[in-house]
Amino acid sequence: MKEANKDLPRAPRDWWEKTLFALILVLPSTIYPFAKAFSTTVTPLGTSLVVAGTLIGLLLLSIFRHVGPTFVEKREAAYQNRHAAEIYSIPVTFDTEPAFVPGFSRLRATRADNSQTVGAWKLRFDHGRQAA
């Protein structure tokens, strides 16, 4: 791996995913007293399952489909555009497109030479610069 690639700052989506992971560990156990105040039918297990399930769903969407809050994905697109020449072997630009949930967006990669959309996994595995 090139020395310059090791020193790249963390991408905004990395911080988003790390925050979600930390919330999965902490939030289900701390939210129960607050949920109990609103309804007497709330159970600790049910609260934990709902909160953790929602957060795990958001984490999986972020990892596999590149879906996240619009402000995170716009910063991710700017970050990827700054470092695209160092990371990928083809000219590529990144932008966001609205996702199926309001307030969330999806990262989209487009080849700069022929305006063809490239899937994130294909881009990463087929066009990523190999370690020298």
C-alpha positions in Angstrom: 0.0 0.0 0.0 1.3 3.4 -0.8 2.4 5.5 2.1 0.0 8.4 1.1 -3.1 6.1 1.2 -2.3 5.1 4.8 -2.4 8.7 5.9 -5.8 9.6 4.3 -8.3 10.9 6.9 -11.2 8.8 7.7 -14.2 9.1 5.4 -17.4 10.7 6.8 -19.3 7.4 6.3 -16.7 5.6 8.5 -17.6 8.0 11.3 -21.3 7.4 10.7 -20.8 3.7 10.9 -18.7 3.8 14.0 -21.3 6.1 15.7 -24.1 3.6 14.8 -22.1 0.7 16.1 -21.5 2.6 19.4 -25.2 3.4 19.6 -26.1 -0.2 19.1 -24.0 -1.1 22.1 -25.2 1.8 24.4 -28.6 3.1 23.4 -30.9 0.0 23.9 -30.1 -0.2 27.6 -30.3 3.5 28.3 -33.5 4.3 26.5 -35.8 1.9 28.4 -36.4 4.3 31.4 -37.5 7.1 29.0 -39.7 4.7 27.0 -41.3 3.4 30.2 -42.3 6.9 31.2 -44.5 7.2 28.1 -46.2 3.8 28.2 -46.7 1.1 30.9 -46.7 -1.6 28.2 -43.0 -1.1 27.3 -40.7 -4.0 28.2 -36.9 -3.9 28.4 -36.5 -6.7 25.8 -39.0 -5.1 23.4 -37.3 -1.7 23.7 -33.9 -3.2 23.1 -35.0 -5.2 20.1 -36.7 -2.3 18.4 -33.9 0.2 19.0 -31.0 -2.3 18.2 -32.9 -3.6 15.2 -33.4 -0.1 13.8 -29.8 0.8 14.3 -28.5 -2.5 12.8 -30.7 -1.9 9.8 -29.3 1.6 9.3 -25.7 0.2 9.7 -26.3 -2.6 7.1 -27.8 -0.1 4.7 -24.8 2.1 5.1 -22.3 -0.7 4.6 -23.9 -2.6 1.7 -26.0 0.0 -0.1 -24.2 3.2 0.7 -27.3 4.8 2.2 -27.1 7.4 5.0 -28.3 10.7 6.1 -28.0 13.3 3.3 -25.5 15.5 5.2 -23.2 12.4 5.7 -23.5 11.3 2.0 -22.8 14.8 0.6 -19.6 15.0 2.7 -18.7 11.4 1.7 -19.1 12.4 -2.0 -16.9 15.4 -1.5 -14.3 13.2 0.3 -14.4 10.5 -2.4 -14.0 13.2 -5.2 -10.9 14.6 -3.5 -9.3 11.2 -3.2 -10.6 9.4 -6.3 -7.4 9.8 -8.3 -5.4 8.1 -5.5 -7.8 5.3 -4.8 -9.3 4.3 -8.2 -7.6 3.4 -11.5 -10.4 5.0 -13.6 -11.6 8.6 -13.7 -14.7 8.6 -11.5 -16.9 11.3 -9.8 -19.3 10.8 -6.9 -22.6 12.5 -6.1 -25.7 11.7 -4.1 -29.2 10.6 -5.2 -32.3 10.6 -3.0 -33.0 7.3 -1.2 -36.3 5.7 -0.5 -36.6 7.4 2.9 -36.8 11.2 3.2 -33.7 12.7 4.7 -31.5 9.9 3.5 -29.4 9.8 0.3 -27.4 7.2 -1.6 -23.8 7.6 -2.9 -23.5 7.2 -6.7 -20.3 6.7 -8.7 -20.2 7.8 -12.3 -17.3 7.3 -14.7 -16.0 10.7 -15.8 -15.0 9.5 -19.3 -18.3 8.0 -20.5 -20.9 9.0 -17.9 -21.7 5.4 -17.0 -22.8 4.6 -13.5 -20.5 2.2 -11.7 -21.6 0.1 -8.8 -19.7 0.7 -5.5 -18.6 -2.9 -5.1 -17.5 -3.2 -8.8 -15.6 0.1 -8.4 -13.9 -1.1 -5.2 -12.9 -4.5 -6.4 -12.3 -4.1 -10.2 -10.9 -0.5 -10.3 -9.3 0.0 -6.9 -5.6 0.6 -7.0 -3.7 -2.5 -5.9 -1.1 -2.6 -3.2 2.4 -2.3 -4.7 
